Amino acid sequence: MKRYFWLILIVLPMLASCGGQKLLVMSFNVRQSHVREAEPSNNWSERSGACLEMLQVRRPDLVGLQEAQFKGQWSFFRDTLAAEYGSLGIGRDDGREKGESTGFLYRKDVLTLLDGGTFWLSETPEEPSVSFDEKYARSVTWGIFQVRKSGHKFIYMNTHLGLTDLSRREGIKLILTRMAEYNPEGFPAMLSGDFNTNSANGALDPLRETMVDSREVAPKTDHLATYNAWGNEKKAWTIDHIWLTKGLKCLEYRTDTTPYGGHELISDHFPVSVIVKL
């Protein structure tokens, strides 16, 4: 009997590993805090608690943020959720604490961060900089993760692409180059962010060679606008995306239009998320 007991202890973890590890991965443009909104309830001071509630309710295993001002927004999420979430992120304007961050948060009980950093989508990617006919500094925060339970490893990148096709095209080229450089072992890859364009844009064509748009391949999905323009349907646009390495199974894609904290809209973007199986 003891022999069978020990056999069960050995086999069950193996079966669980073969079944694959499911992760909830999210991308969320939180809307920068220094803008004075036309509707006062949309100001960051009024909706910060609603954004936090969304994260506490959904509990993503990994979430990449965009437009989060390092001081007051990124630091708010990082510090408030520090008991459960690890983090990596810097200000894009000076590489320290100035400007917006493309940082991410990850559940410490689920994931271990093995390596990571930030680079800029420019001709000098190692330092805060602006290139490619772009108005603002654009950055990418990346990490190599290991799933604690199964041991699976993957690379994740989070970004906020530029406003012009030139900057997006050059940005995607650099992202793919760095993805291969940081990931020589070929772990599964995920790329999330506000791309400032829809998935059909030609600037994203290089992605299609090795990755797929989760919205298009998930068996359970939607095609809702992700930029809601604070309820202005005429300006709504699907520009937030999560791309996955081909062969990485996407079980579900979701645009989260749920009200939180008494706010019909917690940002001018809806959070988007996927459930992936490694």
C-alpha positions as CSV (number, residue, x, y, z in Angstrom):
1,M,0.0,0.0,0.0
2,K,2.8,2.4,0.8
3,R,4.4,1.7,-2.5
4,Y,1.2,2.8,-4.3
5,F,1.0,5.9,-2.1
6,W,4.4,7.0,-3.1
7,L,3.7,6.2,-6.7
8,I,0.6,8.5,-6.6
9,L,2.7,11.3,-5.1
10,I,5.1,11.0,-8.1
11,V,2.6,10.6,-10.9
12,L,0.0,13.2,-10.0
13,P,2.4,16.2,-10.3
14,M,3.6,14.8,-13.7
15,L,0.0,14.5,-14.9
16,A,-0.7,18.1,-13.7
17,S,2.3,19.3,-15.6
18,C,1.2,17.5,-18.8
19,G,-2.2,19.2,-18.5
20,G,-0.6,22.6,-18.9
21,Q,-0.6,25.7,-16.7
22,K,-3.3,28.3,-17.2
23,L,-2.6,31.9,-16.6
24,L,-4.7,35.1,-16.7
25,V,-2.8,37.8,-18.4
26,M,-4.1,41.3,-18.7
27,S,-3.3,44.6,-20.5
28,F,-4.8,47.9,-19.1
29,N,-4.3,51.5,-20.2
30,V,-5.2,53.4,-17.0
31,R,-5.4,56.9,-18.6
32,Q,-2.8,59.3,-17.4
33,S,-3.5,61.2,-14.2
34,H,-2.4,64.7,-15.0
35,V,-5.2,65.4,-17.5
36,R,-8.1,67.4,-16.3
37,E,-11.1,65.5,-17.6
38,A,-14.2,67.2,-19.0
39,E,-16.3,65.0,-16.6
40,P,-14.9,65.4,-13.1
41,S,-15.7,61.8,-12.1
42,N,-13.2,60.7,-14.8
43,N,-10.3,62.4,-13.0
44,W,-7.8,59.9,-11.5
45,S,-8.5,61.1,-8.0
46,E,-12.1,59.9,-8.4
47,R,-11.5,56.6,-10.2
48,S,-8.2,55.3,-8.8
49,G,-10.1,53.1,-6.3
50,A,-12.3,51.6,-9.1
51,C,-9.2,50.7,-11.1
52,L,-7.7,49.0,-8.0
53,E,-11.0,47.2,-7.4
54,M,-10.9,45.8,-10.9
55,L,-7.5,44.3,-10.3
56,Q,-8.5,42.9,-6.9
57,V,-11.6,41.3,-8.3
58,R,-10.0,39.9,-11.5
59,R,-6.7,39.0,-9.8
60,P,-4.7,38.6,-13.0
61,D,-1.5,36.5,-12.7
62,L,0.2,39.1,-14.8
63,V,-0.9,42.6,-15.9
64,G,0.9,45.2,-18.1
65,L,-0.1,48.8,-17.6
66,Q,0.1,51.8,-20.0
67,E,-0.1,55.5,-19.4
68,A,0.5,55.0,-15.7
69,Q,2.4,58.0,-14.4
70,F,5.2,56.6,-12.3
71,K,4.5,59.0,-9.5
72,G,0.9,58.7,-8.3
73,Q,-0.3,55.9,-10.6
74,W,2.3,53.2,-11.1
75,S,3.6,53.7,-7.6
76,F,0.0,53.5,-6.3
77,F,-0.6,50.1,-7.8
78,R,2.9,48.8,-6.9
79,D,2.7,49.8,-3.3
80,T,-1.0,49.0,-2.6
81,L,-0.7,45.5,-4.1
82,A,2.8,44.8,-2.9
83,A,1.7,42.0,-0.5
84,E,0.5,39.9,-3.4
85,Y,2.2,41.3,-6.4
86,G,5.8,41.7,-7.5
87,S,6.5,44.5,-10.0
88,L,8.9,45.9,-12.6
89,G,8.6,49.3,-14.1
90,I,10.4,52.7,-14.5
91,G,9.4,56.1,-15.8
92,R,9.9,56.3,-19.6
93,D,11.1,60.0,-19.6
94,D,14.2,59.6,-17.5
95,G,14.5,55.8,-16.9
96,R,13.8,56.4,-13.2
97,E,10.6,58.1,-11.9
98,K,9.6,60.7,-14.5
99,G,6.7,60.2,-16.9
100,E,4.6,57.2,-17.8
101,S,5.5,53.6,-17.2
102,T,4.9,50.4,-19.2
103,G,5.5,48.4,-16.1
104,F,3.9,45.1,-15.1
105,L,2.6,43.4,-11.9
106,Y,2.8,39.7,-11.3
107,R,1.4,37.4,-8.6
108,K,4.3,36.3,-6.5
109,D,2.6,33.0,-5.5
110,V,2.2,32.0,-9.2
111,L,5.2,33.4,-11.0
112,T,8.9,34.0,-10.4
113,L,10.6,36.8,-12.3
114,L,14.0,35.4,-13.6
115,D,15.2,38.4,-15.6
116,G,13.8,41.6,-17.0
117,G,14.2,45.3,-17.8
118,T,13.1,48.2,-20.0
119,F,14.3,49.4,-23.4
120,W,13.1,52.3,-25.6
121,L,11.6,52.1,-29.1
122,S,14.2,54.4,-30.6
123,E,17.6,54.5,-32.3
124,T,19.2,54.4,-28.9
125,P,17.1,51.8,-27.1
126,E,19.3,51.6,-24.0
127,E,18.5,55.1,-22.9
128,P,15.4,57.3,-22.6
129,S,14.9,58.7,-26.1
130,V,12.6,59.6,-28.9
131,S,12.9,58.5,-32.6
132,F,11.1,57.5,-35.7
133,D,9.0,60.6,-36.2
134,E,7.4,60.1,-32.7
135,K,6.4,62.8,-30.3
136,Y,6.8,60.9,-27.0
137,A,9.3,58.4,-25.6
138,R,8.0,54.9,-26.1
139,S,9.3,52.0,-24.0
140,V,8.9,48.3,-23.5
141,T,9.1,46.5,-20.2
142,W,9.9,42.8,-20.4
143,G,10.5,39.8,-18.2
144,I,11.4,36.1,-18.3
145,F,9.1,34.2,-16.0
146,Q,8.9,30.8,-14.5
147,V,5.6,29.3,-13.3
148,R,6.1,28.2,-9.7
149,K,3.8,25.2,-9.9
150,S,4.8,23.7,-13.2
151,G,8.2,25.1,-14.0
152,H,7.1,26.4,-17.4
153,K,9.0,29.5,-18.6
154,F,7.9,32.3,-20.9
155,I,8.9,35.8,-22.0
156,Y,6.5,38.7,-21.6
157,M,6.6,42.2,-23.1
158,N,4.4,45.2,-22.4
159,T,4.4,48.4,-24.5
160,H,2.6,51.5,-25.7
161,L,3.3,52.0,-29.4
162,G,3.6,55.3,-31.1
163,L,1.1,57.5,-32.9
164,T,2.5,57.1,-36.5
165,D,2.9,54.1,-38.8
166,L,6.6,54.7,-39.0
167,S,7.1,54.6,-35.3
168,R,4.9,51.6,-34.9
169,R,6.7,49.7,-37.8
170,E,10.1,50.4,-36.4
171,G,8.9,49.7,-32.9
172,I,7.6,46.3,-33.8
173,K,10.9,45.5,-35.6
174,L,12.9,46.3,-32.5
175,I,10.5,44.4,-30.2
176,L,10.9,41.3,-32.3
177,T,14.7,41.6,-32.4
178,R,14.9,42.0,-28.6
179,M,12.4,39.2,-28.0
180,A,14.7,36.8,-29.8
181,E,17.8,38.3,-28.1
182,Y,16.4,37.9,-24.6
183,N,14.8,34.5,-25.3
184,P,17.5,32.4,-27.0
185,E,15.9,29.2,-25.6
186,G,12.7,29.9,-27.5
187,F,10.2,30.0,-24.6
188,P,6.6,30.9,-25.4
189,A,6.2,34.7,-25.8
190,M,3.4,37.2,-25.0
191,L,3.2,40.8,-26.1
192,S,0.6,43.1,-24.7
193,G,-0.1,46.8,-24.9
194,D,-1.9,49.8,-26.4
195,F,-0.8,49.6,-30.0
196,N,-2.6,52.8,-31.1
197,T,-4.0,51.0,-34.1
198,N,-6.1,47.9,-34.9
199,S,-4.6,44.5,-35.6
200,A,-5.0,44.8,-39.3
201,N,-2.6,47.7,-39.6
202,G,0.3,46.8,-42.0
203,A,2.9,48.1,-39.4
204,L,2.1,44.9,-37.4
205,D,2.7,42.5,-40.3
206,P,6.0,41.3,-38.9
207,L,4.2,40.0,-35.8
208,R,2.1,37.7,-37.9
209,E,5.2,35.7,-38.9
210,T,5.7,34.3,-35.4
211,M,2.7,35.4,-33.3
212,V,-1.1,35.5,-33.4
213,D,-3.7,38.0,-32.2
214,S,-5.3,36.4,-29.2
215,R,-8.6,38.1,-30.0
216,E,-8.7,36.2,-33.3
217,V,-7.8,32.7,-32.2
218,A,-9.5,32.3,-28.8
219,P,-12.5,30.0,-29.0
220,K,-14.3,32.3,-26.5
221,T,-13.8,35.9,-27.6
222,D,-15.3,39.3,-28.5
223,H,-14.5,42.1,-30.9
224,L,-15.5,45.1,-28.8
225,A,-13.8,48.5,-28.9
226,T,-11.1,48.7,-26.3
227,Y,-10.7,52.5,-26.4
228,N,-14.1,53.7,-25.3
229,A,-13.3,57.5,-25.5
230,W,-15.2,58.0,-22.2
231,G,-18.4,56.7,-23.8
232,N,-18.1,58.5,-27.1
233,E,-19.0,55.6,-29.5
234,K,-18.0,57.6,-32.6
235,K,-14.4,57.7,-31.4
236,A,-14.3,54.1,-30.0
237,W,-11.5,52.0,-31.4
238,T,-10.0,48.5,-30.9
239,I,-6.4,49.3,-30.2
240,D,-5.4,47.3,-27.1
241,H,-4.0,43.8,-27.9
242,I,-2.4,40.7,-26.6
243,W,-0.3,38.8,-29.1
244,L,0.9,35.2,-28.4
245,T,3.5,32.9,-29.9
246,K,1.9,30.5,-32.4
247,G,1.3,27.2,-30.6
248,L,0.6,28.9,-27.2
249,K,-3.0,27.9,-26.6
250,C,-5.4,30.8,-25.9
251,L,-8.5,29.6,-24.2
252,E,-10.3,32.9,-23.8
253,Y,-10.0,36.6,-24.8
254,R,-12.1,39.2,-23.0
255,T,-12.7,43.0,-23.2
256,D,-13.8,43.8,-19.7
257,T,-16.7,46.3,-19.8
258,T,-17.8,45.6,-16.2
259,P,-18.4,48.7,-14.0
260,Y,-16.2,48.8,-10.9
261,G,-16.3,50.9,-7.8
262,G,-19.5,52.7,-8.9
263,H,-17.9,53.8,-12.2
264,E,-19.4,52.8,-15.5
265,L,-16.0,53.5,-17.1
266,I,-12.9,53.1,-15.0
267,S,-10.6,54.5,-17.8
268,D,-11.0,55.6,-21.4
269,H,-9.7,52.1,-22.2
270,F,-11.3,48.8,-21.1
271,P,-8.9,46.2,-19.7
272,V,-8.3,43.3,-22.0
273,S,-7.3,39.8,-20.9
274,V,-6.5,36.3,-22.0
275,I,-6.5,32.9,-20.4
276,V,-3.5,31.1,-21.9
277,K,-2.4,27.5,-21.5
278,L,1.4,26.8,-21.4
